[in-house]
C-alpha cells in the first residue's frame, strides 16, 4: 500500500470519468470554503460585531446581564423577589489580524462581582442555590458573589 499519491497517480485518476467527477467535487468544495469560509468558521467582519467600548455601552451590557440574571434567579424555589447588581472588570477586547481586516476574536467583558438581594436570602439552602447559579453562569467563585435577604421597612404608627 502506497503512503503517498504521486503526480502520475493523479494523472491516471483524471483519465477516468470517476476521477474527473472527484476532482470537480473537490474543486467545488474548495471554492465553497473560500467563498463562504466565514459561515463555516463563524468569523465576521468588524462591522457586524457590536463592540462594547464606551461607558454607556458597558452600563447597558451590565443592565442586560442583571435583567437576565434576575429573570432566571426569580425562578429558583425560595428566592422570591430578587434584585441583582453585576459589576464588570473590563470593557472587553477585540483582536484583529495583522492587516486589520480580519477579526480574530471578541472577548466579552469579565464579570467582577455579583450582589443578589432576595426574599429567601437568609436561608442557607436558597443561598447555596443562588451561589451555584451565579457561579455557573459567570464562571466566578463565591468570593465574588454576595447573597443577602431583602429588608422590608414597616412604618410604625
N, C-alpha and C positions, 0 to 999 in steps of 0.2 A: 504494500500500500504506500502510495506516494504521500509525502508530508506536505509538499508544495506543488502548486499548479504552475507550470511553465507557460511561456508565450505560445509555444507550439500546441499545447493542450487547449489553450483558449481559441486558437485559430481553427482547430479541428472541431471544437464545440460550436463555433459560429457557422460552420459549414452546414450543420444540420438545422432543420426548422425548429426543433426544440431549443437549440442553443440561441437562435435569433430571438425567439419568444422570451427566453430567460433574460437575455441581455436587454431587451426592450422593457421588461418589467422592472429589472434592477435600475435601469436608467430613469424610468418614470418615478420610481420610489425616491431615488436620489433628488430628482427635481422637486418633488413634493416636499422633502425635508428642507431643501434650500429655500423654496418659496414660502413655505408655511412653518418654518422652524420655530418661530415664536409661539405658535399654537401648541406644538408638541412639548416645548421646553418650559412654557409658562413665562417667558421673558416678555417684557412690554417696553414700549418706548417711554422716555421720561415724561412725555406729555400726558400719558394716560394714568400715571401714578400721582395721587394726591399726596403731596408731602406735608409733613407736619413741621413747619419751620417758623411759625410766629407764635407769640404768646396767646393770641386769640384762638388759633388752631389747636394749640396744646390744651387750653381750657375747654374747648369744645370736645376734644378727644377724651379728656378726663370725665366730662359730663356724660358722654355716651357710655363709657365704661361703668360709671356709677349707676346709671339707669339700668343697664343690662344686669349688673350685679344685684341691684335692688329687686328687680323683677324675679330673678332666679332664687335669691335668698328668701323672698317672701313666700315661696312655695314649700320651703322646708318646714316640716311639722314642728310647731312650738316656737317658731321665730316671731310670728305676729307682725305688727307694724315694724317697719325697718327703714333706717336711713343709713346711707353709705357715703363715705368720703374716700376718694382714691387720690394719691399723690404720685406723680411721675418723676423719675430720676433724670431722664434726658429727653431731648426733643426728637430722638430717633436719628438714624443715619441712612444715607443713600450712597451707594458705591457704584461708580461708573468705570468703564473700561478705559484703556489708555487714550483712545481717540475721543472720549467723552460722548460718543454716540450710543454706545451700548450700555444699558442698565444691567449691572451685575446682581445687585441685591438691595433690598429695602428692609431696614430693621425698625420695627415699631418702638416707640418709647418704652422703657422698662418701668414697671410698677415699683415704687419705692416702699409704699406702705398703704394699708387699708384700715379704716376705722368703721366698725359696724355697730350701730346703736339700734337695739331691737327690744321688743317686749320680753322675749324669753332670754335675754342676755344674762340673767342671773342664774340660769340653770346650767349646770356643768354639761349635761347631755346636749343641750342646744348649742352651747359654746363649741363643743367638740365638732358638731356637725358643720357649724359656720366656719371654724378654722379649717376643716378638711376641704370644704367647698372653695373657700377663697384661695388657699394654698394650691389646690389642684388647678384652679382656673389660671392663676397668675404665676405659678411656679415660685412662690416666695415662701419662706419658712414662717413659723408662728411668731418669731420675734418682730416681724414687720406687720403683724395683724393685731388689732385691738378689738375685742368684742365686749360690749357692756350693755347694761339694761337701760331702757328709756326711763327718764324721770318724768313723772307727771305731777304737775303742781296743782294743788287744790287750794282754792281761796277759802280762808277761814272766815266765817261770819259770826 
